[in-house]
Amino acid sequence: MPGANELIALIDVPGPERDALAEIIAKDGLAVIAVENAEQLPQNAALVVAHSRALPSDAWGDLAERVPTLVVSDDRQDSELLRAVDAGLVDYVVEPRRHGHLLRRMIRRVIDLNRLAQEREHDRARLAELNERLETHLAMLRLDQQAGGQIQRKLLPPRPQSVGGVICDYWLAPSLYLSGDFLDFQRFDDRYTLFYFADVSGHGASSAFVTVLLKSLSNRWQHEWDGQHPECLAPRWLAGLNRELLDTGIGKHATLFVGVIDRERRYLHYSLGAQLPMPLLVEEGEARYLAGEGMPVGLFPDVEYPQLGCELPADFRLWLCSDGILECLPGETLESRLEELRRRARDSETLSALRDGLALGDKIADDDTEVAEHAPGHDELPDDLTIMMLSGFGNDDA
């Protein structure tokens, strides 16, 4: 509804007819100013009512561009009325003094429509500004995430590498720039090699921060270990990390597998926290899931993690996969997908052979740098996906 402060400009030749028309318009409490031509229009006019006889034919287009305009005429066949409508004026009224109520209603409607159009234009401009700022912030966030992803991958061990006759190779594809999956594989001394495989809940920045904490703690605990009682190292690590995550209060937990390879005995000491799928050991053409179970790390206080172990044959492959791999395997149930993974691990001699058989959508890069820089290409991945393969002892030269 137009307010009393809305100014309506009436363009008409001076005389009683113009005065009568101005009085008709003013009946709704609108302020009306009468002028003889378009050059006399005030800047604050909300709408113009122009009589067809008051303007030359070439003036209608300019007037329509300047301000919303209604044209009035005393004759429906008036040629100037038709030219005015063709020029783009919003509407017209024939015999305005006779149809004053219609004229006032049209004035209200045009003013309301013009106000809505102005509000839409303001909102559009505001939205464009906000979108530009959002794009800027997203670009900055993308650069930060890319940098974080590069740094996170620098924390990973070289691939592939051979330590004490055991080759470690892996492939890590984050669903975002940063990953909640993490692993490590390090030589402790001439006898022992340590490794772990972690899948932090969720993915993205908060999960990636937990992997940095894991890397720091594992390095510290490795330096503190005296090389005695290897069967106790893995459960002690898990218990320590469990306390650290609970103390941080960040609401993150992880599934973890920690292993100590005893090269001298050809034995694997390990412990785990709710690892799914369990590691697969392939020997003599058969694949089996390792035994054991444990609570997730970072959920419950005072958890004791199991001391587990198994013999390692002279020729073996040990596969560790994050749960993201289950989304890339056929099967209606978890059991069917685990069986499919077991079969594929048995038949795959190399990491690339297992990876290339997964339903990964478009080709995902194998190169670490390209993977980190082009994480948006992993839209097909519902979760971070990591595969780690340890094989030996065929490269043991001792």
Disulfide bonds with the S-S distance in Angstrom:
none
